[in-house]
Amino acid sequence: MAEARITVEFGSEGYSIAAFVETFGAADLLESLAVHAVARGEVSPAAIMPSAFSTRNVYNGNPRHADVDWYGPEATVSALAPTLEEEERTSIPDEARLSAFDPLSAMLSFATGAPSQGQCAGTAKVFDGRRSYVLTLDPGEDAGRLESLEIGGTAVTALKCRISSLRTGGKSPDGWLSDTSDSEAAEIWFWRDPAGRAVPVRLEADAPVGYAVAQLSRLP
């Protein structure tokens, strides 16, 4: 199992997002992971524009970090350890770093995009310093509908969508607990908060061992 804490500060001109994720119990015995990620950026009426993203992680006891800065539409890595070469990852195409979001800013772009209007639609290029991929929202075969969920004892209505990920760079060698196929898909539920933003409240996906479900413990 894993515990996640996410703090979002959203204003008229800028935003900051801090996320902390840590495995425990049986999941920690298989793959131990602690993630601390921070994203910052600017907000305009038409777009979310990231300016900086950093991660400080510990994976199976080994420290890892990445720092990415945006200069206009281009994302540039200022620090990365271990490097792509040390992890035997594939290279990142130059075009994958152009007009890309970090992972946290990408979800914020969905929160203020089509899901906030009740639609399962949207695409975001993502670059986190060591991986690049494209996220796509669509209704899916049985998604694109409103469903009732219970979040922290409160009944809410949420939009169910399919979210797909297509890897474009930074692919690592397969391991016994990791399947680094180019494409993956999951189901995601968005709840529309009083401010009209689409907040992700539940995610269901296949996992290397079994099935993974992540759900908000309480409404923001």
Secondary structure, 3 states (H helix, E strand, C coil): CEEEEEEEEECCCEEEEEEEEEECCHHHHHCCEEEEEEEEEEECCCCEEEEEEEEEEEECCEEEEEEEEEECCEEEEEEEECCCCCCCCCCCCHHHHECCECHHHHHHHHHCCHHHHCCCCEEEEEECCCCEEEEEEECCCCCCEEEEEEECCEEEEEEEEEEEEEEEECCCCCECCECCCCEEEEEEEEEECCCCCEEEEEEEEECCCCEEEEECCCCC
